[in-house]
Amino acid sequence: MSAAQLSTFVTVLLSSGLVAAVPLALAALGETFAEQAGLLNLGLEGMMLTAAFAGFYVALNTSSVAAGLLAGLAAG
């Protein structure tokens, strides 16, 4: 593997990791505020997955992005 290929591989690996970590970091930030309010929510990742699935499903079946957004907000 040449130096250019290795550099490209490392760059892609780090950027992919950062992209994958952002939703979890935002969920952790939201839970931090909830903890300060005295609430404990252990199902944040599950709520995010449920909202994403509901939003996609409704948007796909209704062909309406607005309906998908509302469904995602309601499910999450």
C-alpha positions in Angstrom: 0.0 0.0 0.0 1.5 3.3 -1.0 1.6 6.4 1.2 -1.1 8.1 -0.8 -3.5 5.1 -0.5 -2.8 4.9 3.3 -3.4 8.6 3.7 -6.7 8.3 1.8 -7.7 5.3 3.9 -7.0 7.0 7.2 -8.9 10.1 6.1 -12.0 8.1 5.0 -11.9 6.0 8.2 -11.7 9.1 10.4 -14.4 11.0 8.6 -16.7 8.0 8.5 -16.3 7.5 12.3 -17.1 11.2 12.9 -20.2 11.0 10.7 -21.4 7.9 12.6 -20.7 9.5 16.0 -22.6 12.7 15.6 -26.1 11.4 16.2 -25.0 9.6 19.3 -23.2 12.7 20.6 -26.3 14.8 20.0 -28.4 12.2 21.9 -25.9 12.3 24.8 -26.1 16.1 24.8 -29.8 15.9 25.1 -29.6 13.4 27.9 -27.2 15.7 29.7 -29.9 18.4 29.8 -32.5 15.9 30.9 -30.3 14.8 33.7 -29.9 18.3 34.9 -33.7 18.5 35.0 -33.8 15.4 37.2 -35.0 13.0 34.5 -33.4 9.7 33.4 -34.0 8.4 29.9 -32.1 5.2 29.0 -33.8 4.6 25.7 -32.5 7.5 23.6 -30.9 5.4 20.8 -34.1 3.3 20.5 -36.2 6.5 20.3 -34.0 7.8 17.6 -34.3 4.5 15.6 -38.1 4.4 16.1 -38.5 8.0 14.9 -36.3 7.4 11.9 -38.2 4.3 10.9 -41.6 5.9 11.4 -40.6 9.0 9.4 -39.2 7.0 6.5 -42.2 4.6 6.4 -44.8 7.4 6.4 -42.8 9.5 3.9 -42.4 6.5 1.6 -46.1 5.5 1.7 -47.6 9.1 1.5 -44.9 10.6 -0.8 -44.9 13.6 1.6 -41.8 14.7 3.3 -43.9 16.9 5.7 -46.0 13.9 6.8 -42.8 11.9 7.3 -41.3 14.6 9.4 -44.5 14.8 11.5 -44.5 11.1 12.0 -40.9 11.0 13.0 -41.6 13.8 15.5 -44.6 12.0 16.9 -42.8 8.6 17.2 -39.7 10.1 18.8 
